[in-house]
Amino acid sequence: MRLMASELIRNFLREDSGALHTVEFILIGTLVSIGVIVGLAEYRNAVVQEYGDVSAALLHLDQSWSLTLRTSGGGSVAYSYSDTMNYSALDANGITVTAPGGVE
């Protein structure tokens, strides 16, 4: 038995047995969406904090060096470089990086 298109549409519109499942799916989808948004916000905060930690580590990297060469005549020649950077609080895009305790 074949149903006509209009009769099929009418039967479809009258059918309400799946209405409760639709509400449940909407509630579950809403809760999952809220959880994903909160999770991504916390992930963003953790990444920003990690970048701040890396920038603080690079800021305190000491690249000082010294080299003493002995000449054939018994003397020596000394070369050196002192990395004297003033450590201070940096503020970029709302991220404040401060020097660890004891470093001025």
Secondary structure, DSSP 8 states (H G I E B T S, - for coil): ----HHHHHHHHHH--TTHHHHHHHHHHHHHHHHHHHHHHHHHHHHHHHHHHHHHHHHHT----EEEEEE-TTS-EEEEEE--------EEETTEEE---TT--
